[in-house]
Amino acid sequence: MNNCTLFGEDYSYLVPLLLYQNENGHVHSRFSNGFNIKMGDSLVFIGNNKNGLLPFGIHLREEDTLSAVTSVNNGDPVTWNKRTNSIELPGAIICLEKGKSFKNELTTLKSSMIFKDSFKRFCLQVNEIENQTGLNVSIREFLNKYVAGEQEWHGVEPNLIMLLEAAESSDEFLIEKVLRYFLGRGQGLTPSGDDMIVGLLAFDAVSHFLSPRFYQKASELIEGESITTDVAREYLRYALKREYSSTVSDMVNVLASGNANNFEKVFHDLIGVGHSSGLDTILGIIIGMLVFRNRK
């Protein structure tokens, strides 16, 4: 018997179709701010919006998130009841009936002048960051060395240079080599290398500089191999379809529109995601901006 019925406040417009296509699954992973259920080959996140509104998310109120997390265990069976629009678990029911559907829209880069202004503003903000990314990269040091034209690279930096080259190329061998280096590299549910690639793809989504081959090769790797974690793969799947969490879409939208009014807020919202996920994503956005700048 179910112990409690909780109501999703917001849910991604993509979730209902996914649930109708995959009606049975199980609890995949549980943590303090929510849990993932695996339905077919896809994940759905159920929990708070601490890390933004997710493209595969059903978001609950904070107090309901606590109730949900304490009511489920990894491996619990999950069933989608299409008659009641509810996700049924042994210890809880998550109902979408009263929820509101959302889509994290993206804008398009307005002009080269806006890009110049946004790039300058972004670099100034990045220069205030002292922490290193999850791959032990100082974004500030890397950016300053690259802009100054230095050629001496250490640690992960040579692979970042290779990523810059691959992002400007249609060379399948180069693209695959650099993606294999970064995908799955790092710790946590979403390794740092994956978060960085998501950031790169996010800036491309508003400025369109990557070749179709880059998208194709990334898709082949994450779908054809166990190259990274299940959760990272889900974020990448959506990124390849230009669907992002609100913290990421808000950041690239501000850069694309030149709207400086809430720049610092969305920047710090993104920085605050995960242990280093936000910072890793910002490095990816910087890489994307450098590629776009080089091409122009």
Protein Blocks (a to p, Z undefined) as FASTA:
>chain_A
ZZbdcddfbdcfklmmmmmmmmbdcdfbdcfkbccddehjbccddddfknopafkbccdd
fklmmmmmmmpcehiacdddfklopacdfkbccdfklmccddddddddfbfklmmmmmmm
mmmmmmmpmbdcfkopafklmmmmmmnopabdghjlmmmmmmmmmmmpcbfklmmmmmmm
mnopaedjbdfklmmmmmmmmmmmmnopacfklmmmmmmmmmmpcfbcfklmmmmmmmmn
opacfklmmmmmmmmnopaklmmmmmmmmmmgojklmmmmmmmmmmmmmmmmmmZZ
